Amino acid sequence: MNLVTTKLNEKLSVTSQISVDDLAEIAAAGYQSVICNRPDQEGGETQPTSTQLEQAARSLGIDFVYLPVEIGAVSVEKSAAFNKLLAELPGPVLAFCKTGSRPQALYQLAGQAQETPEPEKPASEEESVTAACSWTEEPPETIYVPPPSQEKQLSVTAACNWGNAFDIVVVGGGSAGIGVTASLLHRRPSLRIAIIEPSDKHYYQPAWTLVGGGAYDIAQTVRDMADVIPPEAEWIQAAGSGFDPDNNLVHLADGRSIGYRQLIVCPGIRLAWEKIEGIQQTLGQNGVTSNYQFELAPYTWTLTKNLKSGKALFTQPPMPIKCAGAPQKAMYLSCDYWLHQRTLDNIEVEFHNAGAVLFGVADFVPPLMEYVKRYHAKLVFNSNLVKVDGAKKIATFEIKDSEGNITQVEKPFDMLHVTPPQAAPYFLSKSPLADASGYCEVNPKTLQHPRYPNIFSLGDACSSPNTKTAAAARKQIVIVAENLLAAKEGRELPDVYDGYGACPLTVEKGKVILAEFGFGGKLLPTFPLDPLIARRLYWLFKVKLFPWLYWNGMLKGREWLARVKGTN
């Protein structure tokens, strides 16, 4: 490895500022975790952000934690948080700042504290509240930390109102987290709600397929997180690291623990790029793209426009994935462009699906097959992408036959659109809240956890067997808001989720099949039109109406077209 590292013990090494490109070498050297101790944009210098580094690290299977430490004396609190991370993260661990000195100081300060322990003293009620609460400011960066003043103790206690900080903690600031928070505050404006979300950007992901098809501006799919979080809620900009449901605590990667009376788990789903060998090194170049990432969707359109002949491969991994129709939507929009450019006859199109059917709801397969035939696309089922050699433009698939035998097949390509394998976030899948597959376990009808009645979950991270789409979250928001408040007040849970989800299948530029369905594949159309027919009206909904409803309705707590029918 080109980086110069200093080994402090068997688990911890430190180094200077790393780049995104360094992470592949860090992974190859065997490091399992990386801790970033350098604040983003420190001193106005150009450096990769913690978010960029985290995305790259996660794709390589490396745990990444952002624990910024300002230049100057290191505080006892930061040292304690750092060494708590060392105890919890898988090793070996590599920590860095601009020069490597700050993680070394954090480590050494903890050693000094162990050598000269302070006499034990009973924790006061105010101190226990402080431990559970989220601070709105960083503690001063000095080694000497005086006891909290009576004024600060009283202010913290008053802000919490009780010993566990917040009425409701929401883990995740995506569509589900923001939407359910806004809906709850519309119902009960006095609720103290905290949203735990590390990202400073919020994305409207359903439009990325349109971006890849040249029908939408990528800039219209992103807004600052500060602009979409309800102002009445408290934003805790940190990553979650675990759950302690027996003590009503959420643990954060920076060492804090946030208390709750009720918890909503909706951190979304993780793109598991590490399951495809070589993919991270070639994404965004060599003809390899994906509409599942903000920065890559425009590249899909670039590839589509520039391809005049050759081979185009589109992939779909094993379920579950978010928006199960998106992999084939990418194919349809590219093929429609090639058809109108009269180049489709010169392009060989293949759709490799790890599953055994084109779409999970059988009613929609016949109209979709008409488009597959129109575009002369070859369907390859039970075919899972496992490796990409971008330089040679070779994709390797594991194909399973009818008897379960698996063979590896190499396919050359000129364009490769990859849908990544997906999984629950690490900190959720390893927690007591998870089911066997790693998702937050819920009763699929009430979205309440079966073992912890003060916990609910919705969105992509919950175990309900519905399709993972923003439309599903839109309906689930009402279920969780009503049922959580009923549980809070000791009432019977009033609402039942029918599994509603929707997938606007963009089969050509200008027409959409609006697939709406619930548990068991039951059709649940919103409008009195034949749902199996592709319509221009639904294209206008997809391009114009749905984004507007998302930003101005769903994220604002306005439950248009989201009310549920039936009672529990």
C-alpha positions as CSV (number, residue, x, y, z in Angstrom):
1,M,0.0,0.0,0.0
2,N,1.3,3.4,-1.0
3,L,0.0,5.1,2.2
4,V,2.4,5.4,5.1
5,T,0.8,3.9,8.1
6,T,1.8,3.8,11.8
7,K,0.7,0.7,13.8
8,L,-0.4,1.6,17.3
9,N,-1.6,-1.8,18.4
10,E,-2.8,-5.1,16.9
11,K,-6.1,-3.5,15.9
12,L,-5.3,0.1,15.1
13,S,-3.1,1.9,12.6
14,V,-3.2,5.6,11.7
15,T,-2.3,7.5,8.5
16,S,-2.6,10.8,6.8
17,Q,-5.4,12.0,4.5
18,I,-6.7,9.3,2.2
19,S,-8.4,9.5,-1.2
20,V,-11.3,7.5,-2.7
21,D,-8.7,5.6,-4.9
22,D,-6.8,4.6,-1.8
23,L,-9.7,2.6,-0.4
24,A,-9.2,-0.3,-2.8
25,E,-5.6,-0.6,-1.5
26,I,-6.8,-0.3,2.1
27,A,-9.3,-3.1,1.5
28,A,-6.7,-5.2,-0.2
29,A,-4.4,-4.7,2.9
30,G,-7.0,-6.3,5.0
31,Y,-8.5,-3.3,6.9
32,Q,-12.1,-3.9,7.9
33,S,-12.9,-0.4,9.2
34,V,-11.9,3.2,8.6
35,I,-12.3,6.1,11.0
36,C,-12.2,9.7,9.6
37,N,-11.1,12.2,12.2
38,R,-10.7,15.1,9.7
39,P,-13.6,17.5,9.4
40,D,-15.0,18.0,5.9
41,Q,-13.6,21.0,4.0
42,E,-11.1,21.7,6.8
43,G,-9.4,25.0,6.2
44,G,-11.1,25.4,2.9
45,E,-8.9,22.8,1.4
46,T,-10.0,20.4,-1.4
47,Q,-10.4,16.9,-0.1
48,P,-12.9,14.1,-0.6
49,T,-15.9,14.5,1.7
50,S,-16.7,11.9,4.4
51,T,-19.8,11.0,2.4
52,Q,-17.8,10.2,-0.7
53,L,-15.3,8.2,1.2
54,E,-18.1,6.3,3.0
55,Q,-19.9,5.4,-0.2
56,A,-16.6,4.0,-1.7
57,A,-15.7,2.2,1.5
58,R,-19.1,0.6,1.9
59,S,-19.0,-0.6,-1.7
60,L,-15.8,-2.5,-0.8
61,G,-17.2,-4.0,2.4
62,I,-15.4,-1.6,4.8
63,D,-17.1,-0.1,7.7
64,F,-16.7,3.7,7.7
65,V,-17.2,6.1,10.6
66,Y,-17.0,9.9,10.5
67,L,-15.7,11.3,13.9
68,P,-14.4,14.8,13.1
69,V,-11.8,16.4,15.5
70,E,-10.9,20.0,15.1
71,I,-7.2,21.0,15.1
72,G,-6.1,21.7,18.7
73,A,-6.3,20.0,22.0
74,V,-8.2,16.7,22.0
75,S,-11.1,16.4,24.3
76,V,-11.8,13.5,26.7
77,E,-15.2,13.1,25.1
78,K,-13.8,12.6,21.6
79,S,-11.2,10.2,23.0
80,A,-13.8,8.1,24.7
81,A,-16.0,8.1,21.6
82,F,-13.0,7.0,19.5
83,N,-12.0,4.2,21.7
84,K,-15.6,3.0,22.0
85,L,-15.6,2.7,18.2
86,L,-12.3,0.7,18.4
87,A,-14.0,-1.7,20.7
88,E,-17.1,-2.1,18.5
89,L,-15.7,-1.9,14.9
90,P,-14.3,-5.0,13.2
91,G,-10.6,-4.9,12.9
92,P,-8.0,-4.1,11.8
93,V,-9.0,-0.4,11.9
94,L,-7.3,2.4,10.0
95,A,-7.9,6.0,11.3
96,F,-6.8,9.2,9.5
97,C,-6.8,13.0,9.6
98,K,-4.6,15.4,7.6
99,T,-1.4,14.1,9.1
100,G,-2.4,11.2,11.3
101,S,-1.7,13.0,14.5
102,R,-5.3,13.4,15.7
103,P,-6.2,9.7,15.8
104,Q,-2.9,9.0,17.5
105,A,-3.7,11.6,20.2
106,L,-7.2,10.2,20.7
107,Y,-5.7,6.8,21.3
108,Q,-3.0,8.0,23.6
109,L,-5.3,10.1,25.7
110,A,-7.5,7.1,26.5
111,G,-4.4,5.2,27.6
112,Q,-3.5,8.1,30.0
113,A,-7.0,8.1,31.4
114,Q,-6.8,4.3,32.1
115,E,-3.4,4.8,33.9
116,T,-4.8,7.5,36.2
117,P,-8.5,6.7,36.7
118,E,-10.7,9.2,38.5
119,P,-12.5,8.1,41.6
120,E,-16.0,6.8,40.8
121,K,-18.9,9.1,41.6
122,P,-22.6,8.4,41.3
123,A,-24.2,9.7,38.2
124,S,-26.8,12.4,38.9
125,E,-30.1,12.5,37.3
126,E,-29.0,15.4,35.2
127,E,-25.9,13.4,34.0
128,S,-28.0,10.5,32.9
129,V,-30.3,12.8,30.9
130,T,-27.2,14.4,29.3
131,A,-25.9,11.0,28.3
132,A,-29.2,10.1,26.6
133,C,-29.7,13.5,24.9
134,S,-28.3,14.8,21.7
135,W,-26.2,17.9,22.2
136,T,-26.8,20.8,19.8
137,E,-23.1,21.8,20.0
138,E,-19.8,20.0,20.2
139,P,-18.2,20.0,23.6
140,P,-15.1,22.3,23.8
141,E,-11.9,20.8,22.4
142,T,-9.9,20.9,25.6
143,I,-8.5,18.0,27.6
144,Y,-9.9,19.4,30.9
145,V,-13.7,19.1,30.9
146,P,-15.3,20.8,33.9
147,P,-18.5,19.4,35.3
148,P,-21.7,20.8,33.6
149,S,-23.0,23.9,35.1
150,Q,-26.4,23.9,36.9
151,E,-27.7,26.1,34.1
152,K,-26.7,23.5,31.4
153,Q,-28.1,20.6,33.5
154,L,-31.4,22.4,33.9
155,S,-31.6,23.3,30.2
156,V,-30.9,19.7,29.1
157,T,-33.5,18.3,31.5
158,A,-36.1,20.8,30.4
159,A,-35.5,20.1,26.8
160,C,-35.9,16.3,27.4
161,N,-38.8,16.6,29.8
162,W,-38.0,13.0,30.9
163,G,-35.1,10.7,31.1
164,N,-34.9,9.4,27.6
165,A,-34.6,12.6,25.5
166,F,-37.2,12.3,22.6
167,D,-40.8,11.3,22.3
168,I,-39.9,9.7,18.9
169,V,-36.6,9.0,17.2
170,V,-36.7,8.4,13.5
171,V,-33.7,6.6,12.1
172,G,-33.3,7.7,8.4
173,G,-33.9,10.9,6.5
174,G,-35.1,9.4,3.2
175,S,-38.6,9.6,1.9
176,A,-40.0,7.4,4.6
177,G,-38.3,9.2,7.5
178,I,-39.1,12.7,6.4
179,G,-42.6,11.9,5.4
180,V,-43.6,10.1,8.6
181,T,-42.0,12.8,10.7
182,A,-44.0,15.5,8.9
183,S,-47.3,13.5,9.1
184,L,-46.8,12.9,12.9
185,L,-46.1,16.6,13.5
186,H,-49.3,17.5,11.6
187,R,-51.2,15.3,14.0
188,R,-49.3,16.2,17.2
189,P,-47.3,19.4,16.8
190,S,-46.1,19.2,20.4
191,L,-44.2,15.9,19.8
192,R,-40.4,16.1,20.2
193,I,-39.0,14.2,17.3
194,A,-35.4,13.6,16.3
195,I,-34.3,12.5,12.8
196,I,-31.0,10.6,12.7
197,E,-29.5,11.1,9.2
198,P,-25.8,11.6,8.2
199,S,-26.3,12.9,4.7
200,D,-26.6,16.6,3.9
201,K,-28.5,15.9,0.7
202,H,-31.9,14.4,0.0
203,Y,-32.6,12.7,-3.3
204,Y,-35.8,12.0,-5.4
205,Q,-34.5,8.6,-6.6
206,P,-37.6,7.6,-8.7
207,A,-36.5,10.1,-11.4
208,W,-33.1,8.7,-11.9
209,T,-34.4,6.2,-14.5
210,L,-35.8,9.2,-16.4
211,V,-32.4,10.9,-16.1
212,G,-30.8,7.8,-17.6
213,G,-33.3,8.0,-20.5
214,G,-32.6,11.6,-21.3
215,A,-36.0,12.8,-20.0
216,Y,-35.2,14.5,-16.7
217,D,-32.6,17.0,-15.3
218,I,-30.5,15.3,-12.6
219,A,-30.3,18.7,-10.7
220,Q,-34.0,18.5,-10.1
221,T,-33.6,15.3,-8.1
222,V,-31.5,16.6,-5.2
223,R,-32.1,19.2,-2.4
224,D,-30.3,20.1,0.7
225,M,-31.4,17.9,3.6
226,A,-31.8,21.0,5.8
227,D,-34.5,22.2,3.4
228,V,-36.7,19.1,3.6
229,I,-36.4,18.1,7.2
230,P,-39.5,19.5,9.1
231,P,-38.3,22.6,11.0
232,E,-40.1,21.4,14.2
233,A,-37.9,18.2,14.3
234,E,-34.4,18.1,15.5
235,W,-31.9,16.8,12.9
236,I,-29.0,14.8,14.4
237,Q,-26.5,14.6,11.5
238,A,-24.8,11.4,12.4
239,A,-24.8,7.8,11.3
240,G,-26.4,5.1,13.4
241,S,-24.2,2.3,14.7
242,G,-26.6,0.1,16.6
243,F,-29.8,-0.3,18.6
244,D,-30.4,-1.1,22.3
245,P,-34.1,-1.7,22.4
246,D,-34.2,-3.0,26.0
247,N,-32.9,0.4,27.1
248,N,-34.7,2.5,24.4
249,L,-31.4,3.8,22.9
250,V,-30.0,4.3,19.4
251,H,-26.2,4.3,19.3
252,L,-24.5,6.7,17.0
253,A,-21.1,6.2,15.2
254,D,-19.7,9.3,16.9
255,G,-20.1,7.7,20.3
256,R,-23.4,9.3,21.4
257,S,-26.6,7.4,22.4
258,I,-30.0,8.9,21.7
259,G,-32.9,7.9,23.9
260,Y,-36.5,7.5,22.8
261,R,-40.0,6.6,24.0
262,Q,-40.9,5.3,20.5
263,L,-38.7,4.5,17.6
264,I,-39.3,4.5,13.8
265,V,-36.7,2.5,11.8
266,C,-36.4,3.6,8.2
267,P,-32.7,3.9,7.2
268,G,-33.3,2.6,3.7
269,I,-31.5,-0.1,1.8
270,R,-27.8,-0.5,1.1
271,L,-26.3,-0.9,-2.4
272,A,-24.1,-4.0,-1.9
273,W,-21.6,-3.3,-4.8
274,E,-19.0,-5.5,-3.0
275,K,-20.9,-8.5,-4.2
276,I,-19.8,-7.9,-7.8
277,E,-16.1,-8.4,-8.3
278,G,-14.4,-5.5,-10.0
279,I,-17.5,-3.3,-10.4
280,Q,-16.4,-0.5,-8.2
281,Q,-13.2,0.1,-10.1
282,T,-15.1,0.6,-13.4
283,L,-18.3,2.3,-12.6
284,G,-18.8,5.5,-14.6
285,Q,-16.3,4.4,-17.2
286,N,-15.6,1.7,-19.8
287,G,-19.3,1.7,-20.7
288,V,-20.4,0.6,-17.2
289,T,-23.2,2.5,-15.5
290,S,-26.2,2.3,-13.1
291,N,-29.3,4.4,-12.6
292,Y,-29.2,3.5,-9.0
293,Q,-26.5,6.1,-8.2
294,F,-27.0,9.9,-8.5
295,E,-23.7,10.6,-10.2
296,L,-24.1,7.7,-12.7
297,A,-27.6,8.2,-14.1
298,P,-26.4,10.9,-16.5
299,Y,-23.7,8.5,-17.8
300,T,-26.4,6.1,-18.7
301,W,-27.9,8.7,-21.1
302,T,-24.4,9.5,-22.5
303,L,-23.8,5.8,-23.3
304,T,-27.3,5.4,-24.8
305,K,-26.8,8.4,-27.1
306,N,-23.4,7.4,-28.2
307,L,-24.0,3.7,-28.9
308,K,-24.6,3.1,-32.6
309,S,-23.9,-0.7,-32.7
310,G,-22.6,-3.5,-30.5
311,K,-24.0,-5.2,-27.4
312,A,-25.9,-3.7,-24.5
313,L,-26.5,-5.7,-21.3
314,F,-28.9,-4.8,-18.5
315,T,-28.9,-6.7,-15.2
316,Q,-31.2,-7.4,-12.3
317,P,-29.9,-9.0,-9.1
318,P,-31.7,-11.3,-6.6
319,M,-34.6,-9.7,-4.7
320,P,-35.2,-7.7,-2.6
321,I,-34.2,-4.5,-4.4
322,K,-35.8,-1.0,-4.4
323,C,-38.1,-0.4,-7.3
324,A,-38.1,-3.9,-8.8
325,G,-39.1,-2.5,-12.2
326,A,-36.2,0.0,-12.6
327,P,-33.7,-2.5,-14.1
328,Q,-36.0,-3.2,-17.1
329,K,-37.2,0.4,-17.3
330,A,-33.6,1.4,-18.1
331,M,-33.6,-1.1,-21.0
332,Y,-36.9,0.1,-22.4
333,L,-35.9,3.7,-22.5
334,S,-32.6,3.0,-24.1
335,C,-34.2,0.7,-26.6
336,D,-36.9,3.2,-27.5
337,Y,-34.2,5.8,-28.2
338,W,-32.3,3.4,-30.4
339,L,-35.5,2.5,-32.2
340,H,-36.3,6.1,-33.0
341,Q,-32.6,6.6,-34.1
342,R,-32.9,3.6,-36.4
343,T,-29.9,2.0,-34.8
344,L,-31.7,-0.7,-32.7
345,D,-31.2,-3.4,-35.5
346,N,-27.4,-2.9,-35.0
347,I,-27.5,-3.4,-31.2
348,E,-27.9,-6.7,-29.5
349,V,-29.8,-6.2,-26.2
350,E,-29.9,-8.7,-23.4
351,F,-31.7,-8.5,-20.0
352,H,-30.0,-10.7,-17.4
353,N,-32.4,-11.4,-14.5
354,A,-31.3,-13.4,-11.4
355,G,-35.0,-14.3,-10.9
356,A,-37.2,-16.6,-12.9
357,V,-39.9,-14.1,-14.2
358,L,-39.9,-10.7,-15.9
359,F,-42.1,-9.1,-13.3
360,G,-43.4,-10.3,-9.9
361,V,-47.1,-9.6,-10.6
362,A,-48.2,-11.9,-13.4
363,D,-50.9,-9.6,-14.8
364,F,-48.3,-7.2,-16.1
365,V,-46.1,-9.7,-17.8
366,P,-48.0,-10.0,-21.1
367,P,-48.0,-6.2,-21.9
368,L,-44.4,-6.0,-20.9
369,M,-43.5,-8.9,-23.2
370,E,-45.0,-7.0,-26.1
371,Y,-42.3,-4.3,-25.5
372,V,-39.6,-6.9,-25.1
373,K,-40.6,-8.3,-28.5
374,R,-40.8,-4.7,-30.0
375,Y,-37.2,-4.1,-28.9
376,H,-35.9,-7.5,-29.9
377,A,-34.4,-8.0,-26.4
378,K,-33.2,-11.3,-25.3
379,L,-34.3,-12.4,-21.8
380,V,-31.9,-14.5,-19.8
381,F,-33.4,-15.7,-16.5
382,N,-31.6,-17.1,-13.4
383,S,-28.6,-15.2,-14.5
384,N,-26.7,-13.2,-11.9
385,L,-23.9,-10.8,-12.5
386,V,-20.9,-11.6,-10.3
387,K,-17.9,-10.0,-12.0
388,V,-17.0,-7.1,-14.3
389,D,-13.7,-6.6,-16.2
390,G,-14.2,-3.0,-17.3
391,A,-10.9,-2.7,-19.2
392,K,-11.7,-5.8,-21.3
393,K,-15.4,-5.1,-21.3
394,I,-16.3,-8.6,-20.1
395,A,-19.2,-9.3,-17.7
396,T,-19.3,-12.7,-15.9
397,F,-22.7,-14.2,-15.0
398,E,-23.6,-17.2,-12.9
399,I,-26.4,-19.0,-14.7
400,K,-28.5,-21.6,-12.9
401,D,-30.2,-24.3,-15.0
402,S,-33.5,-26.1,-14.2
403,E,-31.7,-28.6,-12.0
404,G,-30.0,-26.0,-10.0
405,N,-26.6,-26.4,-11.5
406,I,-24.6,-23.2,-11.9
407,T,-22.2,-22.3,-14.7
408,Q,-20.2,-19.2,-15.2
409,V,-20.6,-17.4,-18.6
410,E,-18.6,-14.5,-19.9
411,K,-20.4,-11.9,-22.0
412,P,-18.7,-9.1,-23.9
413,F,-20.4,-5.7,-23.9
414,D,-20.3,-2.2,-25.2
415,M,-22.7,-0.9,-22.7
416,L,-23.5,-2.5,-19.3
417,H,-26.3,-1.1,-17.0
418,V,-25.9,-2.7,-13.6
419,T,-28.5,-2.9,-10.9
420,P,-26.5,-3.6,-7.7
421,P,-27.3,-6.3,-5.2
422,Q,-29.0,-4.7,-2.2
423,A,-29.1,-5.5,1.5
424,A,-30.2,-4.0,4.9
425,P,-27.7,-1.5,6.4
426,Y,-25.0,-3.2,8.5
427,F,-26.0,-1.6,11.8
428,L,-29.6,-2.8,11.4
429,S,-28.9,-6.3,10.1
430,K,-26.6,-7.0,13.2
431,S,-29.1,-5.6,15.7
432,P,-31.8,-7.2,17.9
433,L,-34.4,-5.6,15.7
434,A,-33.5,-7.6,12.6
435,D,-35.2,-10.7,11.2
436,A,-33.2,-13.6,9.6
437,S,-32.7,-11.6,6.4
438,G,-31.4,-8.5,8.2
439,Y,-34.4,-6.2,7.8
440,C,-36.3,-4.7,10.7
441,E,-38.9,-7.2,11.7
442,V,-42.5,-6.0,11.6
443,N,-46.0,-7.3,11.5
444,P,-46.7,-6.7,7.8
445,K,-50.3,-5.5,8.5
446,T,-49.5,-3.0,11.3
447,L,-45.8,-2.3,10.7
448,Q,-45.2,-2.7,14.4
449,H,-42.2,-4.7,15.7
450,P,-43.5,-8.1,17.1
451,R,-41.1,-8.1,20.1
452,Y,-40.8,-4.3,20.9
453,P,-44.2,-2.7,20.7
454,N,-42.8,0.9,20.9
455,I,-40.9,0.3,17.6
456,F,-42.3,0.7,14.1
457,S,-40.6,0.4,10.7
458,L,-41.4,1.4,7.1
459,G,-39.7,2.0,3.8
460,D,-37.1,-0.2,2.2
461,A,-35.5,-1.3,5.5
462,C,-38.6,-3.0,7.0
463,S,-39.4,-6.7,6.5
464,S,-42.9,-6.3,5.1
465,P,-43.0,-8.3,1.8
466,N,-44.3,-5.4,-0.3
467,T,-42.4,-4.0,-3.2
468,K,-39.8,-1.4,-2.1
469,T,-40.9,1.8,-3.7
470,A,-41.5,5.4,-2.7
471,A,-45.2,4.8,-3.4
472,A,-45.2,2.0,-0.8
473,A,-43.6,4.4,1.7
474,R,-46.3,7.0,0.9
475,K,-49.0,4.6,2.1
476,Q,-47.0,3.2,5.0
477,I,-46.5,6.7,6.4
478,V,-50.2,6.9,7.3
479,I,-50.2,3.3,8.7
480,V,-47.2,4.1,11.0
481,A,-48.4,7.6,12.0
482,E,-51.8,6.4,13.1
483,N,-50.7,3.1,14.7
484,L,-47.8,4.6,16.5
485,L,-50.0,7.3,18.1
486,A,-52.6,4.7,19.0
487,A,-49.9,2.6,20.7
488,K,-48.6,5.7,22.5
489,E,-52.1,6.4,23.9
490,G,-52.9,2.7,24.7
491,R,-55.5,2.3,22.0
492,E,-56.0,-0.5,19.6
493,L,-54.0,-0.1,16.4
494,P,-56.5,1.3,13.9
495,D,-54.9,0.9,10.5
496,V,-54.0,-2.1,8.3
497,Y,-51.5,-2.1,5.5
498,D,-52.6,-3.9,2.4
499,G,-49.1,-4.1,0.9
500,Y,-49.7,-1.3,-1.6
501,G,-46.9,-0.5,-3.9
502,A,-46.6,1.1,-7.3
503,C,-44.2,0.9,-10.2
504,P,-44.6,3.3,-13.1
505,L,-43.1,1.1,-15.8
506,T,-41.6,3.5,-18.4
507,V,-41.9,1.2,-21.4
508,E,-41.2,4.0,-23.9
509,K,-40.5,7.7,-23.8
510,G,-43.9,9.1,-23.5
511,K,-45.8,6.1,-22.2
512,V,-46.1,4.3,-18.8
513,I,-47.8,1.2,-17.5
514,L,-48.8,2.2,-14.0
515,A,-48.5,-1.0,-12.0
516,E,-50.2,-0.8,-8.6
517,F,-50.6,-3.8,-6.5
518,G,-50.6,-5.2,-2.9
519,F,-49.9,-8.4,-1.0
520,G,-50.2,-11.5,-3.2
521,G,-50.1,-9.5,-6.4
522,K,-53.6,-8.1,-6.0
523,L,-54.2,-5.2,-8.4
524,L,-54.9,-2.0,-6.5
525,P,-55.4,0.7,-9.2
526,T,-56.0,4.2,-8.1
527,F,-57.7,5.4,-11.3
528,P,-60.6,3.8,-13.2
529,L,-58.6,2.9,-16.2
530,D,-57.3,-0.5,-17.5
531,P,-54.0,-0.7,-15.6
532,L,-52.4,-3.0,-18.2
533,I,-52.4,-0.4,-20.9
534,A,-49.4,1.9,-21.4
535,R,-50.7,5.5,-21.4
536,R,-49.3,9.0,-22.1
537,L,-51.3,10.3,-19.1
538,Y,-49.2,8.1,-16.7
539,W,-46.0,9.4,-18.4
540,L,-47.1,12.9,-17.5
541,F,-47.8,11.7,-14.0
542,K,-44.3,10.2,-13.8
543,V,-42.5,13.2,-15.2
544,K,-44.6,16.1,-13.8
545,L,-47.2,15.1,-11.1
546,F,-45.4,12.6,-9.0
547,P,-42.2,14.7,-8.4
548,W,-44.4,17.7,-7.5
549,L,-46.5,15.5,-5.1
550,Y,-43.3,14.2,-3.5
551,W,-41.6,17.5,-2.7
552,N,-44.8,19.4,-1.9
553,G,-47.0,16.7,-0.5
554,M,-45.3,13.6,0.9
555,L,-42.4,15.4,2.5
556,K,-44.7,18.0,3.9
557,G,-47.1,15.6,5.7
558,R,-49.9,16.1,3.2
559,E,-51.3,12.7,2.7
560,W,-52.9,13.1,-0.8
561,L,-53.8,9.7,-2.3
562,A,-52.3,8.1,0.8
563,R,-55.2,7.4,3.1
564,V,-55.8,3.8,3.9
565,K,-59.0,1.7,4.0
566,G,-60.0,-0.8,6.5
567,T,-59.3,-1.3,10.2
568,N,-57.4,-3.8,12.2
